Amino acid sequence: MITLLQAQGAAGGGGMSFLFMMVIIFAIMWFFMIRPQQKKQKEIQNFRNSIVKGSKIVTAGGIYGTVKDIDEAANTLKVEIANGICITVDKGSVFASPQANIQ
């Protein structure tokens, strides 16, 4: 009878250890996976809010171009992809161009 009670007492301590390990694993996942993704999303949103005429962009589909007009009401951009050729894209599908800093 005493051995059974000792075994149950030891198992109870293991539950607390398991809970502690789960908290540690969640903290590590948040720090290395969720937090950087949130930071990147915030940077992309800040870029989208700062787009002006003449900004160089790349769309989610990989189309490079220069912003010619912005329609805030429809949340769209008119993008020139070649001389005289413009397309309209949703502002949510725009990312900063790697060549944005090159003039």
Backbone as JSON Lines, residues from 0, in Angstrom:
{"i":0,"aa":"M","n":[0.82,-1.19,0.0],"ca":[0.0,0.0,0.0],"c":[0.87,1.26,0.0]}
{"i":1,"aa":"I","n":[1.9,1.28,0.78],"ca":[2.78,2.44,0.85],"c":[3.5,2.64,-0.49]}
{"i":2,"aa":"T","n":[3.91,1.56,-1.13],"ca":[4.59,1.66,-2.43],"c":[3.66,2.29,-3.48]}
{"i":3,"aa":"L","n":[2.39,1.93,-3.43],"ca":[1.42,2.47,-4.38],"c":[1.28,3.99,-4.18]}
{"i":4,"aa":"L","n":[1.23,4.44,-2.95],"ca":[1.14,5.87,-2.66],"c":[2.4,6.61,-3.09]}
{"i":5,"aa":"Q","n":[3.56,5.98,-2.91],"ca":[4.81,6.6,-3.34],"c":[4.86,6.72,-4.86]}
{"i":6,"aa":"A","n":[4.37,5.71,-5.55],"ca":[4.36,5.74,-7.02],"c":[3.43,6.84,-7.52]}
{"i":7,"aa":"Q","n":[2.28,7.01,-6.88],"ca":[1.36,8.07,-7.29],"c":[1.95,9.45,-7.0]}
{"i":8,"aa":"G","n":[2.66,9.6,-5.93],"ca":[3.31,10.87,-5.6],"c":[4.39,11.22,-6.61]}
{"i":9,"aa":"A","n":[5.13,10.23,-7.06],"ca":[6.18,10.48,-8.05],"c":[5.57,10.87,-9.39]}
{"i":10,"aa":"A","n":[4.46,10.27,-9.75],"ca":[3.8,10.6,-11.02],"c":[3.25,12.01,-10.99]}
{"i":11,"aa":"G","n":[2.79,12.49,-9.85],"ca":[2.27,13.85,-9.73],"c":[3.35,14.88,-9.99]}
{"i":12,"aa":"G","n":[4.55,14.65,-9.56],"ca":[5.66,15.56,-9.8],"c":[6.02,15.6,-11.27]}
{"i":13,"aa":"G","n":[5.83,14.49,-11.97],"ca":[6.13,14.43,-13.39],"c":[5.18,15.31,-14.2]}
{"i":14,"aa":"G","n":[3.94,15.44,-13.75],"ca":[2.96,16.29,-14.43],"c":[3.38,17.75,-14.42]}
{"i":15,"aa":"M","n":[3.92,18.18,-13.3],"ca":[4.38,19.57,-13.19],"c":[5.58,19.79,-14.1]}
{"i":16,"aa":"S","n":[6.44,18.81,-14.17],"ca":[7.61,18.9,-15.04],"c":[7.18,18.96,-16.5]}
{"i":17,"aa":"F","n":[6.17,18.16,-16.88],"ca":[5.65,18.17,-18.25],"c":[5.07,19.53,-18.6]}
{"i":18,"aa":"L","n":[4.31,20.12,-17.69],"ca":[3.72,21.43,-17.91],"c":[4.81,22.49,-18.09]}
{"i":19,"aa":"F","n":[5.83,22.42,-17.27],"ca":[6.96,23.36,-17.37],"c":[7.65,23.23,-18.73]}
{"i":20,"aa":"M","n":[7.87,22.0,-19.18],"ca":[8.52,21.78,-20.48],"c":[7.65,22.3,-21.63]}
{"i":21,"aa":"M","n":[6.34,22.14,-21.54],"ca":[5.45,22.65,-22.59],"c":[5.5,24.16,-22.66]}
{"i":22,"aa":"V","n":[5.56,24.82,-21.52],"ca":[5.67,26.28,-21.49],"c":[6.99,26.71,-22.12]}
{"i":23,"aa":"I","n":[8.06,26.03,-21.81],"ca":[9.37,26.36,-22.38],"c":[9.37,26.16,-23.89]}
{"i":24,"aa":"I","n":[8.79,25.06,-24.36],"ca":[8.73,24.8,-25.8],"c":[7.92,25.87,-26.51]}
{"i":25,"aa":"F","n":[6.77,26.26,-25.94],"ca":[5.96,27.32,-26.55],"c":[6.73,28.63,-26.59]}
{"i":26,"aa":"A","n":[7.45,28.97,-25.53],"ca":[8.22,30.21,-25.5],"c":[9.31,30.21,-26.57]}
{"i":27,"aa":"I","n":[9.97,29.09,-26.74],"ca":[11.02,28.99,-27.77],"c":[10.4,29.12,-29.16]}
{"i":28,"aa":"M","n":[9.28,28.45,-29.41],"ca":[8.62,28.56,-30.71],"c":[8.18,29.99,-30.99]}
{"i":29,"aa":"W","n":[7.65,30.66,-29.99],"ca":[7.21,32.05,-30.17],"c":[8.4,32.93,-30.49]}
{"i":30,"aa":"F","n":[9.49,32.74,-29.77],"ca":[10.66,33.61,-29.95],"c":[11.33,33.4,-31.3]}
{"i":31,"aa":"F","n":[11.39,32.17,-31.79],"ca":[12.12,31.9,-33.03],"c":[11.23,31.81,-34.27]}
{"i":32,"aa":"M","n":[9.91,31.65,-34.12],"ca":[9.06,31.49,-35.3],"c":[7.99,32.57,-35.41]}
{"i":33,"aa":"I","n":[7.2,32.75,-34.4],"ca":[6.05,33.66,-34.48],"c":[6.5,35.11,-34.45]}
{"i":34,"aa":"R","n":[7.39,35.46,-33.55],"ca":[7.83,36.85,-33.39],"c":[8.5,37.39,-34.65]}
{"i":35,"aa":"P","n":[9.44,36.66,-35.28],"ca":[10.04,37.19,-36.51],"c":[9.02,37.34,-37.65]}
{"i":36,"aa":"Q","n":[8.05,36.44,-37.73],"ca":[7.03,36.54,-38.77],"c":[6.17,37.78,-38.56]}
{"i":37,"aa":"Q","n":[5.8,38.07,-37.32],"ca":[5.02,39.27,-37.03],"c":[5.82,40.52,-37.37]}
{"i":38,"aa":"K","n":[7.11,40.51,-37.08],"ca":[7.97,41.65,-37.38],"c":[8.05,41.88,-38.89]}
{"i":39,"aa":"K","n":[8.19,40.8,-39.66],"ca":[8.26,40.91,-41.11],"c":[6.95,41.44,-41.68]}
{"i":40,"aa":"Q","n":[5.81,40.95,-41.17],"ca":[4.51,41.43,-41.63],"c":[4.34,42.92,-41.35]}
{"i":41,"aa":"K","n":[4.83,43.37,-40.2],"ca":[4.74,44.79,-39.86],"c":[5.58,45.63,-40.81]}
{"i":42,"aa":"E","n":[6.78,45.14,-41.18],"ca":[7.63,45.86,-42.13],"c":[6.98,45.96,-43.5]}
{"i":43,"aa":"I","n":[6.36,44.87,-43.96],"ca":[5.68,44.87,-45.25],"c":[4.51,45.85,-45.23]}
{"i":44,"aa":"Q","n":[3.75,45.86,-44.14],"ca":[2.61,46.77,-44.03],"c":[3.08,48.22,-44.02]}
{"i":45,"aa":"N","n":[4.19,48.5,-43.32],"ca":[4.73,49.86,-43.3],"c":[5.17,50.28,-44.7]}
{"i":46,"aa":"F","n":[5.77,49.35,-45.46],"ca":[6.17,49.67,-46.83],"c":[4.94,49.98,-47.68]}
{"i":47,"aa":"R","n":[3.91,49.16,-47.57],"ca":[2.7,49.38,-48.37],"c":[2.05,50.72,-48.06]}
{"i":48,"aa":"N","n":[2.11,51.13,-46.81],"ca":[1.53,52.42,-46.42],"c":[2.38,53.59,-46.9]}
{"i":49,"aa":"S","n":[3.67,53.35,-47.18],"ca":[4.56,54.44,-47.59],"c":[4.78,54.51,-49.1]}
{"i":50,"aa":"I","n":[4.04,53.72,-49.88],"ca":[4.21,53.73,-51.33],"c":[3.73,55.08,-51.88]}
{"i":51,"aa":"V","n":[4.55,55.66,-52.74],"ca":[4.21,56.91,-53.43],"c":[4.46,56.72,-54.92]}
{"i":52,"aa":"K","n":[4.0,57.65,-55.72],"ca":[4.25,57.59,-57.16],"c":[5.75,57.57,-57.4]}
{"i":53,"aa":"G","n":[6.18,56.67,-58.26],"ca":[7.6,56.55,-58.57],"c":[8.31,55.46,-57.78]}
{"i":54,"aa":"S","n":[7.62,54.87,-56.79],"ca":[8.24,53.79,-56.01],"c":[8.44,52.56,-56.89]}
{"i":55,"aa":"K","n":[9.57,51.9,-56.73],"ca":[9.82,50.65,-57.44],"c":[9.31,49.52,-56.55]}
{"i":56,"aa":"I","n":[8.52,48.61,-57.15],"ca":[7.89,47.53,-56.39],"c":[8.03,46.21,-57.12]}
{"i":57,"aa":"V","n":[7.7,45.14,-56.42],"ca":[7.54,43.82,-57.03],"c":[6.25,43.23,-56.46]}
{"i":58,"aa":"T","n":[5.45,42.64,-57.32],"ca":[4.19,42.05,-56.86],"c":[4.44,40.64,-56.36]}
{"i":59,"aa":"A","n":[3.42,40.07,-55.74],"ca":[3.52,38.7,-55.24],"c":[3.74,37.72,-56.39]}
{"i":60,"aa":"G","n":[3.31,38.08,-57.59],"ca":[3.5,37.24,-58.76],"c":[4.86,37.4,-59.41]}
{"i":61,"aa":"G","n":[5.69,38.3,-58.87],"ca":[7.04,38.48,-59.38],"c":[7.16,39.51,-60.49]}
{"i":62,"aa":"I","n":[6.17,40.38,-60.64],"ca":[6.21,41.42,-61.67],"c":[6.85,42.67,-61.07]}
{"i":63,"aa":"Y","n":[7.92,43.14,-61.7],"ca":[8.61,44.35,-61.27],"c":[8.03,45.54,-62.0]}
{"i":64,"aa":"G","n":[7.95,46.67,-61.32],"ca":[7.45,47.86,-61.98],"c":[7.6,49.09,-61.13]}
{"i":65,"aa":"T","n":[7.09,50.2,-61.67],"ca":[7.14,51.5,-61.0],"c":[5.71,52.0,-60.83]}
{"i":66,"aa":"V","n":[5.39,52.48,-59.65],"ca":[4.05,52.97,-59.35],"c":[3.8,54.27,-60.1]}
{"i":67,"aa":"K","n":[2.69,54.31,-60.87],"ca":[2.31,55.51,-61.62],"c":[1.12,56.21,-61.0]}
{"i":68,"aa":"D","n":[0.24,55.48,-60.35],"ca":[-0.94,56.09,-59.74],"c":[-1.4,55.22,-58.58]}
{"i":69,"aa":"I","n":[-2.0,55.87,-57.57],"ca":[-2.5,55.17,-56.39],"c":[-3.97,55.49,-56.21]}
{"i":70,"aa":"D","n":[-4.81,54.46,-56.08],"ca":[-6.24,54.64,-55.82],"c":[-6.51,54.12,-54.41]}
{"i":71,"aa":"E","n":[-6.53,55.05,-53.46],"ca":[-6.72,54.67,-52.05],"c":[-8.1,54.08,-51.81]}
{"i":72,"aa":"A","n":[-9.11,54.59,-52.5],"ca":[-10.48,54.11,-52.29],"c":[-10.61,52.64,-52.67]}
{"i":73,"aa":"A","n":[-10.02,52.26,-53.81],"ca":[-10.11,50.87,-54.27],"c":[-8.94,50.03,-53.77]}
{"i":74,"aa":"N","n":[-7.98,50.66,-53.1],"ca":[-6.8,49.97,-52.56],"c":[-6.0,49.29,-53.68]}
{"i":75,"aa":"T","n":[-5.84,50.01,-54.8],"ca":[-5.11,49.48,-55.94],"c":[-4.01,50.44,-56.38]}
{"i":76,"aa":"L","n":[-3.1,49.91,-57.16],"ca":[-2.01,50.69,-57.72],"c":[-1.97,50.5,-59.22]}
{"i":77,"aa":"K","n":[-1.64,51.55,-59.95],"ca":[-1.37,51.43,-61.38],"c":[0.14,51.36,-61.5]}
{"i":78,"aa":"V","n":[0.62,50.24,-62.06],"ca":[2.06,49.96,-62.1],"c":[2.52,49.89,-63.55]}
{"i":79,"aa":"E","n":[3.56,50.66,-63.89],"ca":[4.15,50.59,-65.22],"c":[5.2,49.49,-65.21]}
{"i":80,"aa":"I","n":[4.99,48.47,-66.06],"ca":[5.92,47.34,-66.1],"c":[6.86,47.41,-67.3]}
{"i":81,"aa":"A","n":[6.54,48.24,-68.28],"ca":[7.4,48.52,-69.44],"c":[7.0,49.9,-69.94]}
{"i":82,"aa":"N","n":[7.76,50.46,-70.83],"ca":[7.45,51.8,-71.35],"c":[6.04,51.83,-71.92]}
{"i":83,"aa":"G","n":[5.15,52.6,-71.26],"ca":[3.79,52.77,-71.73],"c":[2.83,51.63,-71.41]}
{"i":84,"aa":"I","n":[3.28,50.59,-70.75],"ca":[2.42,49.46,-70.4],"c":[2.16,49.46,-68.9]}
{"i":85,"aa":"C","n":[0.88,49.68,-68.54],"ca":[0.51,49.75,-67.13],"c":[-0.5,48.66,-66.8]}
{"i":86,"aa":"I","n":[-0.39,48.16,-65.59],"ca":[-1.35,47.19,-65.07],"c":[-1.86,47.7,-63.72]}
{"i":87,"aa":"T","n":[-3.03,47.22,-63.33],"ca":[-3.58,47.58,-62.03],"c":[-3.46,46.37,-61.12]}
{"i":88,"aa":"V","n":[-2.88,46.59,-59.93],"ca":[-2.7,45.5,-58.97],"c":[-3.26,45.92,-57.62]}
{"i":89,"aa":"D","n":[-3.64,44.93,-56.85],"ca":[-4.1,45.17,-55.48],"c":[-2.91,45.57,-54.62]}
{"i":90,"aa":"K","n":[-3.1,46.52,-53.77],"ca":[-2.02,47.01,-52.91],"c":[-1.51,45.91,-51.97]}
{"i":91,"aa":"G","n":[-2.37,44.95,-51.62],"ca":[-1.98,43.87,-50.72],"c":[-1.03,42.85,-51.36]}
{"i":92,"aa":"S","n":[-0.89,42.91,-52.68],"ca":[0.01,41.96,-53.35],"c":[1.34,42.58,-53.71]}
{"i":93,"aa":"V","n":[1.68,43.69,-53.08],"ca":[2.9,44.42,-53.4],"c":[3.93,44.26,-52.29]}
{"i":94,"aa":"F","n":[5.17,44.03,-52.71],"ca":[6.3,43.94,-51.79],"c":[7.37,44.91,-52.24]}
{"i":95,"aa":"A","n":[8.3,45.24,-51.37],"ca":[9.4,46.13,-51.74],"c":[10.28,45.44,-52.76]}
{"i":96,"aa":"S","n":[10.72,46.2,-53.72],"ca":[11.62,45.64,-54.73],"c":[13.02,45.56,-54.16]}
{"i":97,"aa":"P","n":[13.76,44.48,-54.45],"ca":[15.15,44.43,-54.0],"c":[15.97,45.54,-54.64]}
{"i":98,"aa":"Q","n":[15.5,46.08,-55.76],"ca":[16.19,47.15,-56.45],"c":[15.65,48.51,-56.06]}
{"i":99,"aa":"A","n":[14.83,48.57,-55.02],"ca":[14.17,49.83,-54.64],"c":[15.19,50.9,-54.25]}
{"i":100,"aa":"N","n":[16.32,50.49,-53.71],"ca":[17.33,51.46,-53.29],"c":[18.24,51.9,-54.42]}
{"i":101,"aa":"I","n":[18.17,51.22,-55.55],"ca":[19.0,51.55,-56.7],"c":[18.28,52.6,-57.53]}
{"i":102,"aa":"Q","n":[18.9,53.69,-57.79],"ca":[18.27,54.76,-58.59],"c":[18.71,54.7,-60.02]}
